[in-house]
Amino acid sequence: MHARTRLLKALAVFSTGLLAGAFGYGAANLVPAFNSVPIGMRLDFHAELMKTNGITMQATMAVSALSALALAASVHGRARLLAGAAGLLTVSSFLITRFGNVPINGRIKQWAATAPPPDHAEFLRRWELFNDARTVTAALAFGLLVVLALAREPEETPRG
């Protein structure tokens, strides 16, 4: 395997692992904490978290998707299928975030500055469903890349 391909594989596994880990931590720890505090505290913390979280998570999603798709372009056979599927799953995480979570985050930011509307619980439930979906797609992408990383590679034949 070429050094560039090994580097792409390492970058894809690492960045997608970070992405899946961050989403998994959020789903397992932040969401239950959000749900156990008073609504005003949740909204304030959620709005504050999104200020930095948006930057780091978007960068991680971009590196994950681009490295997995670049890896798919540089390998063949089953490896291409696994890397390509991982890249598409990571793109799915981004799309879910961008068109599901981000609009609701905008509303949460407004509510934190004013007051939540009577139907806020429905919006928060939808945010959690989107969060679960992006967590699953990121975890599946990471799993596929781990399988790819652990797969035995065919022996290279010496050129001569």
C-alpha positions in Angstrom: 0.0 0.0 0.0 1.3 3.4 -0.9 2.2 5.9 1.9 -0.4 8.3 0.7 -3.1 5.7 1.0 -2.0 4.7 4.5 -2.1 8.3 5.5 -5.6 8.8 4.1 -6.7 5.6 5.9 -5.3 6.9 9.2 -6.8 10.3 8.7 -10.2 8.9 7.8 -10.3 6.5 10.8 -9.0 9.1 13.2 -11.3 12.0 12.2 -14.3 9.8 11.8 -13.6 8.2 15.2 -13.5 11.7 16.7 -16.8 12.6 15.0 -18.5 9.4 16.2 -17.1 9.9 19.7 -18.2 13.5 20.0 -21.7 12.7 18.7 -21.8 9.6 20.9 -20.7 11.6 24.0 -23.4 14.2 23.3 -26.1 11.6 22.9 -25.1 9.6 26.0 -24.2 12.5 28.3 -25.2 16.0 27.1 -28.7 15.2 26.0 -29.7 13.5 29.3 -28.1 16.5 31.2 -30.0 18.9 29.0 -33.2 17.1 29.9 -32.6 17.1 33.6 -32.1 20.8 34.2 -34.6 23.7 34.0 -35.5 24.8 30.5 -33.8 28.2 30.9 -30.5 26.6 31.9 -30.8 24.1 29.0 -31.4 26.9 26.5 -28.6 29.0 27.8 -26.1 26.2 27.8 -27.2 24.8 24.4 -26.9 28.3 22.8 -23.4 28.8 24.3 -22.2 25.3 23.3 -23.2 25.9 19.7 -20.9 28.9 19.5 -17.8 26.7 19.5 -19.3 23.3 18.8 -20.4 24.4 15.3 -16.9 25.3 14.2 -15.2 22.2 15.6 -17.9 19.7 14.5 -18.1 21.1 11.0 -14.4 20.9 10.6 -14.4 17.3 11.9 -17.2 16.3 9.5 -15.4 17.9 6.6 -12.1 16.1 7.3 -14.0 12.8 7.9 -15.9 13.0 4.7 -13.1 14.3 2.5 -10.6 11.8 3.8 -12.9 8.8 3.5 -14.0 9.8 -0.1 -10.3 10.5 -1.1 -9.5 7.0 0.3 -12.3 5.5 -1.7 -10.8 7.1 -4.8 -7.4 5.7 -4.1 -8.3 2.0 -3.4 -10.1 -0.7 -5.2 -12.6 -3.5 -4.7 -14.1 -4.0 -1.2 -11.9 -1.3 0.3 -13.4 1.3 -2.1 -16.9 0.2 -1.2 -16.2 0.5 2.5 -14.5 3.8 2.3 -17.1 5.2 -0.1 -19.9 4.1 2.1 -18.2 5.6 5.2 -17.7 8.9 3.3 -21.4 9.0 2.3 -22.5 8.2 5.8 -20.3 11.1 7.1 -21.8 13.4 4.4 -25.2 12.2 5.7 -24.2 13.3 9.3 -23.4 16.7 7.9 -26.7 17.0 6.0 -28.7 15.9 9.0 -26.9 18.5 11.1 -27.2 21.3 8.6 -30.8 20.8 7.7 -32.1 19.2 11.0 -30.2 20.4 14.0 -28.9 23.8 12.9 -32.3 25.4 12.2 -33.5 24.2 15.6 -30.2 25.5 17.1 -31.1 29.0 15.7 -34.5 28.8 17.4 -32.9 27.7 20.7 -30.6 30.7 20.5 -33.6 33.0 20.1 -35.5 31.3 23.0 -32.4 31.7 25.2 -32.5 35.4 24.6 -36.3 35.7 25.1 -38.5 32.8 26.2 -39.4 29.4 24.7 -42.8 29.1 22.9 -45.5 26.8 24.2 -44.5 24.1 21.6 -40.8 24.1 22.5 -40.8 20.5 23.7 -41.7 19.3 20.2 -38.8 21.2 18.7 -36.4 19.8 21.3 -37.7 16.3 20.7 -37.0 16.8 16.9 -33.5 18.1 17.7 -32.8 14.9 19.7 -34.1 12.7 16.9 -31.8 14.4 14.4 -29.0 14.1 16.9 -29.6 10.4 17.2 -29.6 10.0 13.4 -26.3 11.8 12.9 -24.8 9.9 15.8 -25.8 6.6 14.1 -24.5 7.6 10.7 -21.2 8.8 12.2 -20.8 5.6 14.2 -21.6 3.4 11.2 -19.0 5.3 9.1 -16.4 4.8 11.8 -17.3 1.1 12.1 -16.8 0.7 8.3 -13.4 2.4 8.4 -12.3 0.2 11.4 -13.3 -2.9 9.4 -11.3 -1.5 6.4 -8.3 -0.7 8.6 -8.3 -4.2 10.1 -8.7 -6.0 6.8 -5.7 -8.0 5.6 -4.2 -6.4 2.6 -3.1 -8.4 -0.4 0.6 -8.9 -0.7 2.4 -6.5 -2.9 4.3 -8.2 -5.7 7.8 -6.9 -6.2 8.4 -5.2 -9.5 11.4 -6.4 -11.2 
